[in-house]
C-alpha cells in the first residue's frame, strides 16, 4: 500500500466511525503504518471533516513528527503499540458506547469483560480485557494500553473507549464493529448465566 491509499483508507474509516455513531464531537483517533512511519489523525479534529492532507506523519522509532500538523494527543498509544507489535499495521480508537457501557457493569472480570455471544467476536477477538481509567493522552494510559495489546488485538479503556489493532487498518475497524455488536447483545441479555461460545473450541 502506498501513502496515498493509506490516507484514503484512514479517511474512509473516519467517516464510517461518525456515520455509525462510534465517535462524536472531536473524539477518536486512527492510524496506519507506512514503512517506518505512522500516519495519524490530527489533534482536535472532527472525523467527519478531516481531509487526507490533514493527517500527521510520525517516525515510529523516534516519535519525531515528519510532516506539518499536530498529531492526536493520544499518539503515544499508537506509537508504543507499533513498536511492540511489528505485525500491526492499523489501529482504531473510538468511544464505542456499548463497549464503554459494558465496562461500567459492577460484575465484570477485567481480564475478560464480556462473553462471546457472536461468532465474529469469538473468532476474531476471543477475549476483551479492560484497563482502569487514566487521563486521556497521558503516558500512563499509553503504556497500560500498549501492554495489553502485546497479547490481545483489542482493549477497552474504562469510561473511555475501545482500541483495536490488526495487520491492516480495515480489519482493525471491522474488529471494533464486531466488538460493539457483541457488547450491544450483552447489554440486552446480561453477561452472566447465558449461553455463550467458547472462542478456543470453535
N, C-alpha and C positions, 0 to 999 in steps of 0.2 A: 504493500500500500504506500502511495506517495503522500506528501504533505497536504496537497490539495484535497485528496479523497478523504483523508483523516479529518480535516477541518469540516468538510461537508457532513461526515458521519456524526461528528460531535454536535453540529448544529441541528441535524435531524433529530437526534435524541433529546436535545434541549427542548425542542418543540413538542415531542411526544410526552415528556415529563409534565409540561404545562397543560397540554391537551387532556391528559388523563388525571389531572389534579394530584400529582405526586409531589409537586412543589408549589409554593405560592410566593408572591412578592419577589424578593431578590434572593431567595434561598436556593440551596442545592449547588452542586458543582460536579463537573465531568472532566475527565482527562483521558488522553490516549498516548501510548508510547510510539515514538517515531525514531528508530535507531537509538541514539544515546540521549534523545531529547524527550521531553514531555510537553504536550500541548494541553493547556488547561483553561477553563473559563475564567474570565477576569473577576475581580472582586466587585461586589455590589451590583452585578448585572441581572437584568430580567431575562430569564432563559427564553422568553418569547420574542425578545428584541435583539439579543446578541447576534453579531454577524461573524462570518469566518475570519475576517481580518482583526477582530477584537481579541481572538484567542491569544494567550500568552505562552511563549516558548521558554522552557527552563532546562538546563543541563541536569540530568538525573543524578549524576555522581557528585557534582559540586554544589548544586542548588542555585547556580547563577542564572539570572534572567537573561535570556539571549534575544529578546525582542522588545518592542515597545509595550507599554501597558503594565498593569499591576495584577499579579495572579490572585485568585481566590485566597482569602485569609486562611483557608484550610489546606493550602497546597502541601504542607508538610505531611499530612496523612497519605497523600498520593505519592510523594517522593519516597518516603520510607517504605511504602508497600512495593513500589517498583524495585527498590534496592534489594529488598528481601525476597522478591518473587520474580525472577527473570522470565518466568513463563507467563506473567500477566502483561497484557497489552492494552487493557481498558479498565477504567474504574468509574463507577457511577455512585454519587452520594445524593440521596433525596430525602425529604422529610415525609416519608411514606406514612400516612395517617393510621392505617390499620395496624402496621407493624409497631409503630410507636404506642398505640393503644394496648397491644398485647404486652408490651414491656412494662406497662403500668399495673398489670394484674398482680394481686398480692401472692398468688400461689405459684408463680413461675420458678423454674430452675434456670438460673442464669447461664448455665453451661449448655442448655438445650431448651430454649424457651417455649417452643411450640411443637406439637405433634405434626407428623407428616400426614396431612389429610388428602393432599393431591398427589397424583403420580409425578407431576413435574417437579414439585418440591422434593419428593423422596428421591428422585433420580439425580437431580442436578444440584441441589443444595444439601440435602440429607440432614443437616444439623445447623441450627442458628443460635450461636452464643450471643450474649449481651454484656457490654461493659457498662460500668457505672457512669453517671453524668460527670462530664468535665467541660470546662468552658470552651465554647466553640473557637477554633483557631489556636488553641493552646498546644504547646509541645507535648504536654502530658496526654491530651486526647490523641494526638497523632501517634505517640508511642504505644499507647494501650491498644488502639485500633490496629496498628500495623502488627503488633504482637499476635493478636487473634488471627489476622489474615495470613500469617505464616502457614497456618494449618487448616484454615477454613476459607471458603470462597464468598462468605458474607458475614457481616457482624452488625448487630443492632447497637446503636449508641442510645443509651437511656434518655428518654424525653427529648430526643433529637432527630434520629432517623437512621436509615439503612446505608451501609456501604456494601456494594457488590463488586466483584472482580471476575475477570475471565481472560482467556487468551485472545479475545478481540472485544471491542467495545460493544458491539451489538449484543453479543452473548451476555455481557455484564448487565446490560439494560433488560434483556429478557429475564434474567435471573431475578432482578428486582421486581418485575411484574409478577413472576411466579410466586415469590415470597409474599407479596401483597395479597394475591388471591388466596393463598393458604391462610394468611392471617385474618382475612375477612371471614373465611369459613369458621376459623377458631373463635372469632368474636361472636358468631351466631350460635355456635353449639357448645362452646367452652373448651377448655384444654385438658380436662380430666374425665375419665370414665367413658370415653367414646372410642369407637373403632378407628384405628389409625394404621398406616403402613409402616413396616419395618424397612427403613432405607437400605439396610445391609442384607436383606433377604429377598431381593427382587430379581 
